[in-house]
């Protein structure tokens, strides 16, 4: 899993003017790469309970979400596309990770993502 996250994930960052046209090849490529990384996130998180939780959280949240997915989400204009991306990421996260948290708090690896959601 670690090798896949470190070597196979690539989401290009293009100027906003380039990807605003959803029919452009660059925009389509960037979107395919994003959704591929989301699928990898969901697959990595499935190992929770089998592989040590800290390893799964490191790969899924610190590496995939914070290094790759969040950059794309932040650069996606606010609107339905951004909401869909955020919802899909949230749907990947195991509820078990949040059971012992007190109201209003989150996992340290999710702070930047939560700040984006609040905006």
C-alpha positions in Angstrom: 0.0 0.0 0.0 2.8 2.4 0.9 4.5 1.9 -2.4 1.3 2.4 -4.3 0.6 5.7 -2.4 4.1 7.0 -2.8 4.7 5.9 -6.4 1.4 5.6 -8.2 -0.5 8.7 -7.1 -0.2 11.7 -9.4 -2.6 14.5 -9.6 -1.3 17.3 -11.8 -2.0 20.9 -10.8 -2.9 23.1 -13.8 -3.7 26.8 -13.7 -7.4 27.4 -12.9 -7.9 29.0 -16.4 -6.8 25.6 -17.9 -9.1 23.4 -16.0 -12.2 25.7 -15.8 -13.2 24.2 -19.1 -14.5 20.8 -18.0 -14.3 19.5 -21.5 -10.5 20.2 -21.8 -8.2 17.2 -21.9 -6.2 18.6 -18.9 -9.3 19.0 -16.8 -10.5 15.5 -17.6 -7.1 14.0 -16.9 -6.9 15.8 -13.6 -10.4 14.7 -12.6 -9.6 11.0 -13.5 -6.4 11.2 -11.4 -8.3 12.7 -8.5 -11.0 10.0 -8.5 -8.4 7.3 -8.8 -6.7 8.7 -5.6 -10.1 8.8 -3.8 -10.6 5.1 -4.7 -7.1 4.3 -3.4 -8.0 6.2 -0.2 -11.2 4.1 0.2 -9.1 0.9 -0.4 -6.4 1.9 2.1 -9.0 2.7 4.8 -10.6 -0.8 4.3 -7.5 -2.2 6.0 -8.4 -0.4 9.2 -8.7 -3.1 11.9 -6.4 -5.4 10.0 -3.3 -3.2 9.8 -2.3 -0.9 12.7 -4.6 2.1 12.8 -1.7 4.6 12.9 -0.3 3.1 9.6 -3.6 3.3 7.9 -4.2 6.9 9.1 -0.7 7.9 8.0 -1.1 6.4 4.5 -4.7 7.5 4.0 -4.8 10.9 5.7 -1.3 12.2 6.0 -0.1 11.0 2.6 -3.1 10.7 0.3 -5.5 13.2 1.7 -3.2 16.0 2.8 -0.6 15.6 0.0 -2.7 15.0 -3.0 -6.5 15.1 -2.6 -6.7 18.3 -0.5 -4.7 20.4 -3.0 -7.1 19.4 -5.7 -10.2 20.1 -3.5 -8.9 23.5 -2.5 -8.2 24.4 -6.1 -11.7 23.3 -7.2 -14.1 26.2 -7.4 -16.7 26.3 -4.6 -19.9 24.7 -5.8 -21.4 21.2 -6.5 -18.1 19.7 -7.7 -16.3 20.7 -4.6 -19.1 19.5 -2.3 -19.1 16.1 -4.2 -15.4 15.7 -3.7 -15.6 16.5 0.0 -18.5 14.1 0.5 -16.7 11.3 -1.2 -13.6 11.8 1.0 -15.7 11.9 4.1 -17.6 8.7 3.1 -14.2 6.9 3.0 -13.4 7.7 6.7 -14.3 5.0 9.2 -16.7 6.2 11.9 -14.7 4.3 14.5 -11.9 6.9 14.2 -14.3 9.6 15.5 -16.0 7.7 18.4 -13.7 8.9 21.2 -13.5 12.5 20.0 -15.1 15.2 22.1 -17.6 17.6 20.4 -16.0 20.0 18.0 -12.7 18.2 17.8 -11.2 16.1 15.0 -8.3 14.0 14.1 -5.0 16.0 13.8 -4.6 14.8 10.3 -7.9 16.2 9.3 -7.4 19.8 10.6 -6.7 21.3 7.1 -9.6 19.4 5.5 -11.9 20.6 8.3 -10.8 24.2 7.8 -11.7 23.9 4.1 -15.1 22.4 5.0 -15.8 25.3 7.4 -15.0 27.9 4.7 
